[in-house]
Amino acid sequence: MEFVKNPEVMHLLREHGISPEASEEDRVHLRHEGAEGVVRLHLTSPETEVDTAPEEGSRVVSVARERLPGMVDDVIHKLRLREILLIPVGKWRHVFDAVAFSLAENEDWQEFDAAVTVELNGRDPLLCEPGDFQTISALMRALLSDADRPEQGVMLTTTTIPLLMEVVPAGAIRVSFGSQVLADEILEVFESTAG
């Protein structure tokens, strides 16, 4: 895992119709904008107590809360992604603070955590490759278990296809695809494992 500079990544993501959308609370969200054919899914658990409103036009899929982290893994494997960019909604410090207890025994995370103190107050994307995917999986489980504030969320994307996932700490995952074909490829997986 390594940090990459934000401007370079944003240029590549804009080519897929993904652009940043700042909020008043010092949070940043990425969003597929103005692209025809964008398909939005909202994976949420019936047990979620906090309102995690889906984006307008989203298809809502009900998923057992303990299954949500696995949905991220399903997308990574189904699409055979070779690189993933993780981008914090707030600052990295919020994410690291939220998962510190849950990932205290995860050696890969602890090694990474010890090396990134200089990046904690930033938002630069974290580039992850297949060797990092188990650590990403552990991070998603920890976030959905322990994070409780919106700024502790993360977004996952890639520069190779028009895909955007936002892990919402309250217990939801917002997914958008740049095409119906891409969405159909994943929707079948989601619906077969939901519930």
RASUL-V56255 format. One record per backbone hydrogen bond with DSSP energy under -0.5 kcal/mol. NH is the residue of the N-H (numbers start at 0). CO is the residue of the C=O. Records with the same first field share a line. If there is no record, write none. Layout:
NH=CO  CO
//
This chain:
1=126
3=124
8=4
9=5
10=6
11=7
12=8
13=9
14=10
15=12
16=13
17=12
18=16  30
20=28
22=26
25=22
27=88
28=20
30=18
32=16  30
35=33
37=34
38=176
40=174
41=58
42=172
43=41  60
44=170
47=44
51=49
57=54
58=39
59=57
60=41
62=43
66=63
67=63  64
70=66  67
71=67  68
72=68
73=69
74=70
75=71
76=72
77=73
78=74
79=76
80=75
83=127
84=156
85=83  125
86=154
88=152
89=150  152
91=121
92=119
93=90
94=90
95=91
96=92
97=93
98=94
99=95
102=98
103=100
105=102
106=104
109=105
110=106
111=107
112=108
113=109
114=110  111
115=111  112
118=115
119=115  116
121=118
125=85
126=1  124
127=83
129=81
131=128
132=128  129
134=131
135=131
136=132
137=133
138=134
139=135
140=136
141=137
142=138
143=139
144=140
145=141
146=141  142
151=148
152=149
153=166
154=86
155=164
156=84
157=162
162=160
163=175
164=155
165=173
166=153
167=165  171
168=166
170=167
171=167
172=42
173=165
174=40  172
175=163
176=38
177=161
182=178
183=179
184=180
185=181
186=182
187=183
189=185
190=186
191=187
192=188  189
193=189
//
